[in-house]
Amino acid sequence: MTEVVTFVAGVVFGIALAAPPGPMNAVIAEESVAHGWRSGVRAGLGAMTADICFFVGALLGVVAAIERLPTLRAAMVAIGGVLMLYFAYDTATDLQSGFRTADAAGADRGFRRAFVLAITNPYQILFWLTAGVALLDPGTVDVLAPLSTALAGWFVVQTGTPLLLVGLFGGIMLWVVGFPAVLIAARKRMDSFAPLTAAASAVVLGGFGVYFLVDAATLLIG
């Protein structure tokens, strides 16, 4: 029973990690409605690949080393901010010129964009430095025990196990596959959904880009 609970907890945690609105999901949304389900999944796989890199980095201690170098962290924030502004501009340009293309050159664009944005995102590094390290550390977590002593032992998760990590990345994969499918279904019901999604993507990317640049300046000044 503990093994099942651990796997389910990993899946839920993976979906919770992948689902919140942000620059990566903005790219997935734009690629899905503009170029189709496969392009959306490719973009999601780009972000997931970055998480796998961070996971390996956490195992090797690279993530902790980056966190101890504030100048490097600030540089990563700045690079991420510039890239987000560039992709926001690129999205707005595509929106004006008509962006429903399926050429070979653009087939892997979503993967590259999501991967670059994710790999330069220090907040994903921060996640793997905190919650990620806790997931890798062998032990048990009685999730419901803090709520009531009567619930103690009902939902015990084993951390640091392959089953938890398989569930985690399985949950991320469910979002990578399911989120574009939902967007495609919505697009089929509303012709204006694609340009609206692209416009929202440009706004989200631009907003995060400005935020990242301000954060980078604050880190460097402070």
C-alpha positions in Angstrom: 0.0 0.0 0.0 2.8 2.4 0.8 4.3 1.8 -2.7 1.0 2.7 -4.3 0.7 5.9 -2.2 4.2 6.8 -3.0 3.7 6.5 -6.7 0.4 8.4 -6.6 2.0 11.1 -4.5 4.7 11.4 -7.1 2.2 11.7 -10.0 0.2 14.4 -8.1 3.4 16.3 -7.3 4.6 16.1 -10.9 1.3 17.6 -12.2 1.4 20.3 -9.5 4.9 21.2 -10.5 4.1 21.4 -14.3 0.6 22.9 -14.1 1.0 26.5 -12.6 0.8 29.3 -15.2 4.2 30.6 -16.3 6.5 31.1 -19.2 6.9 27.4 -20.1 3.1 26.8 -20.1 2.7 29.9 -22.2 5.1 28.5 -24.8 3.3 25.1 -24.7 -0.1 26.8 -25.2 1.1 28.9 -28.1 2.8 26.0 -29.9 -0.3 23.8 -29.3 -2.9 26.1 -30.8 -0.7 27.5 -33.5 1.0 24.3 -34.8 -0.9 21.4 -33.3 -0.8 18.8 -30.5 2.6 17.4 -31.5 4.2 20.8 -31.3 2.7 21.4 -27.9 4.0 18.1 -26.7 7.5 18.9 -28.1 7.5 22.1 -26.2 6.4 20.3 -23.0 9.2 17.8 -23.5 11.7 20.7 -23.7 10.7 21.9 -20.3 10.7 18.3 -18.9 14.2 17.8 -20.3 15.4 20.8 -18.4 13.8 19.3 -15.2 15.7 16.0 -15.9 18.9 18.1 -16.2 18.2 19.8 -12.9 17.4 16.4 -11.3 20.8 15.1 -12.4 22.4 18.3 -11.2 20.7 17.9 -7.8 22.1 14.4 -7.6 25.6 15.6 -8.5 25.5 18.7 -6.3 25.6 21.2 -9.2 22.3 22.8 -8.2 23.6 23.6 -4.7 26.8 25.0 -6.2 24.9 27.4 -8.5 22.8 28.6 -5.6 26.0 29.6 -3.7 27.2 31.8 -6.5 24.9 34.9 -6.5 26.6 36.5 -9.5 26.0 33.4 -11.6 22.5 33.2 -10.4 21.8 36.9 -11.2 23.3 36.3 -14.7 21.0 33.4 -15.3 18.0 35.5 -14.2 19.1 38.2 -16.6 19.6 35.8 -19.5 16.2 34.3 -18.8 14.6 37.7 -18.8 16.1 38.7 -22.1 15.1 35.4 -23.7 11.5 35.8 -22.4 11.3 39.3 -23.9 12.7 38.0 -27.2 10.3 35.2 -27.3 7.4 37.6 -26.4 8.5 39.7 -29.4 8.7 36.7 -31.6 5.3 35.5 -30.6 3.8 39.0 -31.3 5.4 39.0 -34.7 4.0 35.6 -35.5 0.6 36.8 -34.4 0.7 39.7 -36.8 2.0 37.8 -39.8 -0.1 34.7 -39.3 1.5 31.9 -37.4 -0.2 28.6 -38.5 2.7 27.0 -40.1 4.0 23.4 -40.0 7.4 23.7 -41.8 10.3 21.5 -40.8 12.3 24.4 -39.6 9.8 25.3 -37.0 9.0 21.7 -35.9 11.5 21.8 -33.0 11.1 25.5 -32.2 8.8 24.9 -29.3 11.2 22.3 -27.8 14.1 24.7 -28.0 12.2 27.6 -26.6 10.8 25.8 -23.6 14.1 24.1 -22.9 16.1 27.3 -23.0 13.6 29.2 -20.8 13.5 26.3 -18.3 17.2 25.7 -18.1 17.9 29.4 -17.5 15.2 29.7 -14.8 16.8 30.0 -11.4 13.5 29.4 -9.7 13.5 25.8 -11.1 17.0 25.5 -9.6 15.6 26.7 -6.3 12.8 24.1 -6.5 15.4 21.3 -7.0 17.5 22.8 -4.2 14.7 22.6 -1.7 11.8 20.3 -2.5 13.8 18.4 -5.0 16.5 17.6 -2.5 13.9 16.5 0.0 12.4 14.1 -2.6 15.9 12.6 -3.2 16.6 12.2 0.5 15.6 8.6 1.7 13.0 8.7 4.4 9.2 8.8 4.9 6.7 11.6 5.1 3.4 11.0 6.9 1.4 13.6 4.8 -1.8 13.5 6.8 -0.3 13.3 10.3 0.0 17.0 10.9 -3.8 17.4 10.2 -4.9 14.9 12.8 -3.4 12.0 14.8 -6.4 9.9 13.7 -5.1 10.2 10.1 -1.5 9.2 11.0 -0.3 6.3 8.9 -3.0 6.6 6.2 -0.9 8.4 3.6 2.8 7.7 4.1 5.2 8.6 1.2 8.6 7.1 0.8 11.1 9.7 -0.3 14.3 8.9 -2.1 12.8 5.9 -3.9 12.7 5.3 -7.7 9.0 4.8 -7.4 8.4 8.4 -6.3 10.7 9.8 -9.0 8.9 7.7 -11.7 5.6 9.0 -10.4 7.0 12.6 -10.4 8.1 12.5 -14.0 5.1 10.5 -15.0 2.9 13.3 -13.6 4.9 15.8 -15.6 4.4 13.7 -18.7 0.7 13.5 -18.2 0.6 17.3 -18.2 2.8 17.5 -21.2 0.4 15.2 -23.2 -2.9 16.3 -21.7 -2.5 20.1 -21.6 -2.0 20.5 -25.4 -4.9 18.1 -26.0 -7.3 20.3 -23.9 -6.1 23.4 -25.8 -6.6 21.7 -29.2 -10.2 20.7 -28.2 -10.9 24.3 -27.1 -9.5 25.6 -30.4 -11.8 23.5 -32.4 -14.8 25.0 -30.6 -13.7 28.6 -31.0 -11.9 30.0 -34.1 -10.5 32.9 -32.2 -8.9 30.8 -29.5 -5.5 30.5 -31.3 -4.8 34.2 -31.7 -6.1 34.9 -28.2 -3.8 32.2 -26.8 -0.8 33.6 -28.7 -1.5 37.1 -27.5 -1.8 35.9 -23.9 1.5 34.0 -24.4 3.2 37.1 -25.5 1.9 39.1 -22.5 3.0 36.3 -20.1 6.4 36.0 -21.6 6.9 39.8 -21.7 5.7 40.2 -18.1 8.0 37.4 -16.8 10.9 38.9 -18.9 10.6 42.3 -17.2 10.2 40.6 -13.8 13.3 38.5 -14.3 15.4 41.6 -15.4 14.3 43.6 -12.4 15.1 40.6 -10.1 18.5 40.2 -11.7 19.3 43.9 -11.1 18.2 43.6 -7.5 20.4 40.6 -7.0 23.4 42.4 -8.5 22.8 45.6 -6.6 22.1 43.8 -3.3 
